């Protein structure tokens, strides 16, 4: 693999696109603000993904900047909408699901001690690289993919002073979101199980193999409960009071006030730089569009119509899944004792 040092280690536009586990090297590509409009910072980045080259590890020269802000999420809970509403370049730049962190989640599954030692060092490197500001005094919001929830305490240790939000929806909402995406969601759900279930109290109690080909209902229920256990562990370990949880329902009920509350908790003051009216207009525009395809309108009315149609089509399956969950899975799940809910804006 070709190895090159990014021309300017402090320049966030020389972006760590991925982490090559076998080579122990971050892979970089030049990007600009338009690249950040991609739904996620993975293969959907386009040219940046195909042009990446490996850099030396650890990366020399990159100086620590302001701590990143974290938006952790349980998937299918409007995290992309929230990230887009907080994206106010270059004062606040939102990085949606950078693949380098997913690669580190993969590394964390390796059983050998050498991999665990590398994980500690590379997590620090990744935090330092992703947190580089795009403008003087700027901040960066990082929204990892939900597989990275297994690394929440490690990421907080690697980025002292950083704050995070734990966004989540209900199990019922998660089931509807997963089942409506079938058959395409079946393999991604099994992938989530393989990342989130290992090492949990839930796995130990159920005695299940995370690599088992679970059906979509089983995968959805296991993933949601495993994530609640990951959140419970992160909240219990949050002695410095750096985390707040946020229910998707609160976000959808009052987007303006909730996005503002998130911004204030995460100290992302730059989102208000153009004034309250501009902030409100940006939030309104984001929450009336499809999160993955901004060319499509999808506001509260469309969301309500779709929800009723899904209840009619999938309601019996979801009801059966909830009954099975309450009987066979929930009793074995460590749920958060104190959610540290984000105060309304």
C-alpha positions in Angstrom: 0.0 0.0 0.0 1.3 3.4 -0.9 2.1 5.5 2.1 2.1 9.3 2.2 2.1 12.0 4.9 -0.8 14.4 4.5 0.6 17.7 3.3 -0.7 19.5 6.4 -1.4 17.3 9.4 -3.4 20.1 11.1 -5.6 20.6 8.1 -9.0 18.8 8.6 -9.5 18.7 4.8 -6.8 15.9 4.7 -9.3 13.5 6.1 -8.8 10.1 7.8 -11.2 8.2 5.5 -10.6 4.8 7.0 -8.2 2.8 9.2 -6.5 -0.2 7.7 -6.3 -2.8 10.5 -3.8 -5.1 8.7 -1.4 -2.2 7.9 -2.0 -0.3 11.2 -2.4 2.9 9.2 -5.0 5.6 8.7 -5.9 6.2 5.1 -6.3 9.8 4.0 -7.9 11.7 1.1 -8.4 15.4 0.4 -11.9 16.5 0.9 -13.8 19.8 0.9 -17.0 21.1 2.4 -19.1 19.5 -0.3 -17.9 16.0 0.6 -19.5 16.5 4.0 -22.9 16.6 2.4 -22.7 12.9 1.7 -25.2 10.9 3.8 -22.3 9.1 5.5 -18.5 9.4 5.3 -17.8 6.0 3.9 -18.0 4.6 0.4 -20.7 7.1 -0.3 -18.1 9.9 -0.1 -17.4 9.2 -3.8 -13.9 10.1 -5.1 -12.5 10.6 -1.6 -13.1 6.9 -0.8 -11.3 5.7 -4.0 -8.4 8.2 -3.8 -7.4 7.4 -0.2 -3.7 6.6 0.6 -2.2 5.4 3.8 -0.3 7.8 6.1 2.3 7.1 8.8 1.0 6.0 12.2 1.0 7.7 14.6 0.3 10.7 12.4 3.0 13.3 13.2 2.4 17.0 13.6 -1.4 17.1 14.3 -1.8 19.3 17.3 -4.7 18.8 19.7 -7.6 21.2 19.2 -10.9 21.7 20.9 -12.5 18.4 22.0 -15.0 17.0 19.6 -18.7 16.8 20.4 -20.3 13.3 20.2 -23.7 12.3 18.8 -24.1 8.6 19.7 -27.3 7.0 18.5 -29.2 3.7 18.5 -29.9 3.8 14.7 -33.1 4.8 12.9 -33.8 7.6 15.5 -33.3 10.8 13.4 -29.6 11.1 14.2 -28.8 12.2 10.6 -31.4 14.9 10.8 -30.0 16.1 14.1 -26.4 16.1 12.7 -27.5 18.0 9.6 -29.4 20.6 11.7 -26.2 21.2 13.7 -24.0 21.4 10.6 -23.1 25.1 10.2 -19.8 25.2 8.3 -17.1 26.2 9.1 -18.0 27.2 12.6 -19.5 23.8 13.3 -18.8 20.9 11.1 -20.8 17.6 11.5 -19.0 14.4 10.5 -21.6 11.8 9.8 -20.5 8.2 10.5 -16.8 8.5 9.6 -15.6 5.0 8.6 -12.3 5.2 10.5 -14.3 4.8 13.8 -16.2 1.8 12.4 -12.8 0.2 11.6 -11.8 0.8 15.2 -15.0 -0.9 16.3 -13.9 -3.9 14.2 -10.5 -3.8 15.8 -12.1 -3.9 19.2 -13.6 -7.3 18.4 -10.1 -8.9 17.9 -9.3 -11.3 20.7 -5.5 -10.8 20.9 -3.8 -8.4 23.4 -1.8 -6.7 20.6 -5.0 -5.6 18.9 -6.3 -4.2 22.2 -3.1 -2.2 22.8 -3.3 -0.8 19.3 -6.9 0.1 19.8 -6.1 2.3 22.8 -3.5 4.3 20.8 -5.4 4.5 17.5 -8.6 5.7 19.3 -6.6 8.7 20.5 -5.2 9.3 17.0 -8.7 9.1 15.5 -10.2 11.6 18.0 -7.3 14.0 17.4 -7.7 13.8 13.7 -11.4 14.1 13.5 -11.6 17.0 16.0 -9.4 19.3 13.9 -11.4 22.6 13.5 -12.3 23.8 10.0 -12.0 27.4 11.0 -10.4 29.3 13.9 -12.4 28.8 17.0 -14.5 26.2 15.2 -15.9 22.9 16.6 -16.5 19.4 15.2 -19.5 17.2 15.9 -18.8 13.5 15.3 -21.8 11.2 14.8 -20.4 7.6 14.6 -22.3 4.7 13.3 -24.2 2.8 16.0 -21.7 -0.1 15.9 -19.3 2.3 17.6 -21.5 2.4 20.7 -19.3 -0.4 22.0 -16.5 2.2 22.2 -18.3 5.1 24.0 -16.3 5.0 27.3 -13.1 4.6 25.3 -13.8 7.5 23.0 -14.6 9.8 26.0 -11.3 8.8 27.7 -9.5 9.5 24.5 -11.0 13.0 24.2 -10.8 14.6 27.6 -13.4 17.3 28.1 -15.6 16.1 25.2 -19.4 15.9 25.8 -21.9 13.6 24.2 -25.5 12.9 23.5 -27.0 9.4 23.6 -29.9 9.6 21.1 -32.4 6.8 21.1 -35.9 5.7 20.2 -38.3 3.2 21.6 -38.1 -0.5 20.8 -41.4 -0.2 19.0 -40.1 2.6 16.8 -36.9 0.6 16.1 -38.9 -2.4 15.1 -41.1 -0.5 12.6 -38.0 1.2 11.2 -36.1 -2.0 10.7 -39.0 -4.1 9.4 -40.1 -1.5 6.8 -36.6 -1.7 5.3 -36.7 -5.4 4.6 -35.3 -7.3 2.8 -32.4 -4.8 2.5 -32.1 -4.4 6.3 -31.6 -8.1 7.1 -27.8 -8.3 6.7 -27.1 -4.8 8.2 -29.1 -5.9 11.3 -27.1 -9.1 11.6 -24.0 -6.9 11.3 -25.2 -4.8 14.2 -25.7 -7.9 16.3 -22.1 -9.0 15.6 -20.8 -5.6 16.8 -23.1 -4.7 19.7 -24.0 -8.0 21.4 -20.5 -9.4 22.2 -19.4 -8.9 25.8 -22.7 -7.8 27.1 -24.6 -9.2 30.1 -27.4 -9.9 27.6 -25.2 -12.2 25.5 -24.0 -14.0 28.6 -27.5 -14.5 30.0 -28.9 -15.8 26.7 -25.9 -17.8 25.7 -26.2 -16.9 22.1 -23.6 -16.7 19.4 -23.5 -13.2 17.8 -22.6 -14.7 14.4 -25.8 -16.7 14.4 -28.1 -15.8 11.3 -30.9 -14.4 13.4 -34.1 -13.5 11.6 -34.9 -9.7 11.3 -37.2 -9.6 14.3 -34.7 -11.4 16.5 -31.9 -9.2 15.3 -33.9 -6.0 15.9 -34.8 -6.9 19.4 -31.3 -8.0 20.3 -29.6 -5.0 18.8 -31.9 -2.5 20.6 -31.4 -4.2 24.0 -27.7 -4.5 23.5 -27.5 -0.8 22.7 -29.5 0.1 25.9 -26.9 -2.0 27.8 -24.1 -0.1 26.1 -25.8 3.2 27.0 -26.3 2.0 30.6 -22.6 1.2 31.0 -21.6 4.6 29.5 -24.0 6.5 31.8 -22.9 4.5 34.9 -19.2 5.3 34.1 -19.9 9.0 33.5 -18.4 10.3 36.7 -17.5 13.7 35.0 -21.1 14.3 33.9 -20.3 14.5 30.2 -23.3 12.6 28.8 -27.0 13.4 28.3 -29.6 11.1 26.8 -32.3 12.3 24.3 -35.4 10.5 23.2 -36.2 10.8 19.5 -39.8 11.7 20.4 -38.6 14.8 22.1 -36.6 15.8 19.1 -39.5 15.3 16.7 -42.0 17.0 19.0 -40.1 20.3 19.0 -37.1 20.3 16.7 -36.1 23.9 17.1 -36.0 23.8 20.9 -34.4 20.4 21.1 -31.7 21.1 18.5 -30.9 24.3 20.4 -30.7 22.4 23.7 -28.3 19.9 22.1 -26.1 22.6 20.7 -25.9 24.3 24.1 -25.1 21.1 25.9 -22.4 20.3 23.4 -21.0 23.9 23.4 -21.6 24.3 19.7 -22.2 28.0 19.9 -21.3 28.4 16.2 -24.7 27.1 15.2 -26.2 30.4 16.4 -23.5 32.6 14.7 -25.9 34.0 12.1 -28.7 34.7 14.6 -31.7 32.9 16.0 -33.8 33.4 12.8 -31.2 31.8 10.6 -30.8 28.9 13.1 -34.6 28.4 13.2 -34.8 28.5 9.4 -32.0 25.9 9.0 -33.7 23.5 11.5 -37.1 23.9 9.8 -35.5 23.2 6.4 -33.8 20.1 7.7 -36.8 18.6 9.4 -39.0 18.9 6.4 -36.6 16.8 4.2 -35.6 13.2 3.9 -32.4 12.8 6.1 -30.6 10.7 3.4 -31.9 12.5 0.3 -32.5 16.1 0.8 -34.3 16.4 -2.5 -37.2 14.5 -1.1 -39.8 16.3 1.2 -40.5 14.4 4.4 -42.0 16.4 7.2 -44.3 15.7 10.1 -47.4 15.0 8.0 -45.6 12.5 5.8 -44.1 10.9 8.8 -47.5 10.5 10.4 -49.1 9.1 7.3 -46.3 6.5 6.9 -46.5 5.5 10.5 -50.2 4.7 10.2 -49.6 2.7 7.1 -46.9 0.8 8.8 -49.1 0.0 11.8 -51.7 -1.4 9.5 -49.2 -3.5 7.6 -46.7 -4.5 10.3 -48.7 -4.0 13.6 -49.3 -7.7 14.4 -45.6 -8.6 13.8 -44.4 -5.7 16.0 -46.9 -6.7 18.7 -45.6 -10.3 18.7 -42.0 -9.1 18.8 -42.7 -6.8 21.7 -44.4 -9.7 23.6 -41.4 -12.0 22.9 -39.0 -9.2 23.9 -40.7 -8.5 27.2 -40.7 -12.2 28.1 -37.4 -13.5 26.8 -35.0 -10.6 26.3 -35.8 -7.6 28.5 -35.4 -9.4 31.8 -31.8 -10.1 30.9 -30.9 -6.6 29.8 -29.1 -4.0 31.9 -31.1 -0.9 31.3 -29.9 2.6 32.3 -30.7 3.4 36.0 -30.3 7.1 35.5 -30.8 8.4 31.9 -29.5 11.9 32.5 -32.1 13.2 30.1 -31.3 16.4 28.2 -33.3 19.3 29.6 -35.7 20.8 27.1 -34.5 23.9 25.3 
